[in-house]
């Protein structure tokens, strides 16, 4: 299950991993990453399991899974083929939230004094590989808390590096009084399944320019709503209201530099630019197309 867990509040503590498992916060009793490549990462545990981990409260540089011996030493390279690492890549590519559980063995500045604590939803903002402290290749994932999630209470607020492999300090916007906001937050996570279905139909290839962006561990594309979901547009969260686009076309479409005619002709900068590539399984909602076009032609 991706996202928040019913009846579990941010800041809630669990005396054991099993209790966190039973609450549904983090299902595995040993593994630090819960998830798979197909679905994305449900949750991670930050508990000092890898010496290359870095915890900055609202930013976590999290070392992927694999390559350790029974004594916790890195003895071989990590791979993005590992299911946990592949799950975090999917979370990055799809923009899916990841639950974070901190354990008492983690950085004392942000870890609970005992047991485990649920610290809310984080997003994977980037990932990369580097040689770890033990001399083997590791994969690291930068996770950032959602803005309304608060920051775990800590004795210090160090600067977070700008990327997983950055060791030099980069000034980060901090809070003078970092504090944990204890509250129950219900977030609306728009139907990621709808966007993922559209992107799967088009194999992550842009419907306007045919670009497919290949990255380590997969392909990247963006699901673009034709008619915005929020007020005052109130578009439907259905596949017919979503296009599979590359980031450039997404920005132009969202700003009205690209519009689409009823016959699916693409108009870029006022000029015809071919037809929208379609798939027989993906039926475009023409009412949404008209709404988008009329909005930008007013």
TAMODA-V827841 format. One line per field, one symbol per residue. phi: phi as a letter, one per 40 degrees, with the letter a starting at -180 (. if undefined). psi: psi as a letter, one per 30 degrees, with the letter a starting at -180 (. if undefined). burial: + if it has 9 or more other ideal C-beta (glycine too) atoms within 8 Angstrom, else -. A space follows every 10 residues. Layout:
phi: ???
psi: ???
burial: ???
This chain:
phi: .chcbdgbcc gcbbcacccc cccgcacccb ccbbiadcbg ccabbbagcb cccbbbgcbb bbccchgbcc cgccbaccbc cddccccccc ccccgccbcb bcbcccddcb cccagbbcbg cbbccaaaba ccdcgbcbbb bcbbccdccg bdcacabccc ccadbcbccb dbcbbcbcac ccacbbbcbd cccccccccc dcffbcccbg cbccbdgibb abcbccbdcc cccfcccbcc bbbcbcdccc cccccgcbbb cccgccbbfg bcbgbccbbd cbcccccccc ccccccbc
psi: kkalkkgklk fklkfleeee effgejekfe kfkkaleefl kellkjhgfk ffkkkgcfkk jkkallglaf ggkjflklkf fkeeeeeeee eeefhkkkkk kklfgakfff llflblkkga klkjflllll kaegglklkk kkkklkegfl kkklflilkk lflfgkfkkk kkjakeiklk jjljkjkjjl jfeeeeeeee eghgkkfefg kkjklkfalk lkjkkejkel kgehlkilef gkkjlleeee eeefggfklk lfggkkjjhf kkhakkklkf fjjkjfeeee eeeeefg.
burial: -++++--+++ ++++--+-++ +-++++-+-- -++++-+-++ ++++++++++ -++++++-++ +++++++--- ---+---+-+ -+++++++++ ++++-+++++ ++++-++-++ ++--++++++ ++++-+++++ -+---+++++ ++++++--++ ++-+--+-++ +--+-----+ -------+-+ ----+-+--- -+-++++++- ++-+++++-- +++----+++ +++++++-+- --+-++--++ ++++++--++ -++----+++ +--+++++-- -----++--- -+-++--+++ +++-+---
